């Protein structure tokens, strides 16, 4: 009937419970089955390793270049360019105004649902962690089917896709 992975995630769901400091949350239900789930997501900016970038910048700026004079043509000291932030140190906003360097720090779900919905939500919340906004928009139903690892009966497809539907509502409302 159900594969072992589905049964394991149903009996021992991962990431089940409230996420008290969630940035977004979306409740969704399946009236055909009676499933009710709430997907909760916490975002965190990616802390880019500025020290590593600074070392790389220095390495590139000192590569086979002559020593720069300490004073400009006017006789005034030259600016300390190492202290000036480079434009590449700032993350560009996407057309929707979101930052490309925002990732999912945590994802949880709550609710009452059938085995397929519970297993799907458990697997999906594990899958979402550390994804960027751009990666979220690329997720489709095939990702759910791959996560479940089993063929889903056509009557249970909506059960399996419930967590994805919650994410789609979040993305549609441009909450992130």
Protein Blocks (a to p, Z undefined) as FASTA:
>chain_A
ZZfklmmmmmmcghiacdfkbfbdcddddfknopacddddddddddddfklmmmmmmmmm
mgopacddfbdfkopacddfklpccfklpccddfkopafkbccfbdcdeddddfklmmmm
mmmmmmmgopafklmmmpcfklmmmmnopacdfklmmmmmmmmmmmmmmmmnomZZ
